[in-house]
Amino acid sequence: KQEVTQIPAALSVPEGENLVLNCSFTDSAIYNLQWFRQDPGKGLTSLLLIQSSQREQTSGRLNASLDKSSGRSTLYIAASQPGDSATYLCAVGSNTGKLIFGQGTTLQVKP
Amino acid sequence: IAGITQAPTSQILAAGRRMTLRCTQDMRHNAMYWYRQDLGLGLRLIHYSNTAGTTGKGEVPDGYSVSRANTDDFPLTLASAVPSQTSVYFCASSDVAGVTEQFFGPGTRLTVL
């Protein structure tokens, strides 16, 4: 059974820092991996989708990498801002579209 | 462009009552999904539909049913609500199951007393 783990559960950094969020999964037979952002009381916003054949994806200050063989993905956030404060979720996808989510990392960026 | 709409936004329900959560998307996506989000358990898939007319069971389907009569709508029904179904429910859609990214609705907060 696929299990997805995100470490750390919470992270607090000063504004301007570059940071890395980690996601690991137990079964490397994935179709894709998706990173989401969730603000308190809100739905999920898709940030990046990496297909299993890809090694990384970039969008603005965000860069996500995928290493299937080691069962790991990282989300790199450059020059963090207070508006980046949110919970970040990673989810691994199967060929049927089912997503298995990690518990998330709650990020606080202090001004 | 609305994307995905869910109704109601929140609901308090007596145990034993029947409840249907509504989900509509205007992106003409083929696949739709229902998840529940619980503190400490994260997001878990309840049911999914890869195309209109088909449905499948997710990780936690017991006590829930779905239908997919057309592309846009994917209602989730609790036939006889129980307190353990208290949760936040999210509907999601993607153009092609397993290939394209999933987009999420704003959620329905359901409390079963």
Interface residues (C-beta under 8 A of the other chain):
Chain A: Y31 N32 Q34 F36 K42 G43 L44 T45 S46 L49 Q51 L89 A91 G93 S94 N95 T96 G97 K98 L99 I100 F101 G102 Q103 G104
Chain B: A31 Y33 G40 G42 L43 R44 L45 Y48 N50 G56 G58 E59 F90 A92 S94 V96 A97 G98 V99 T100 E101 Q102 F103 F104 G105 P106 G107
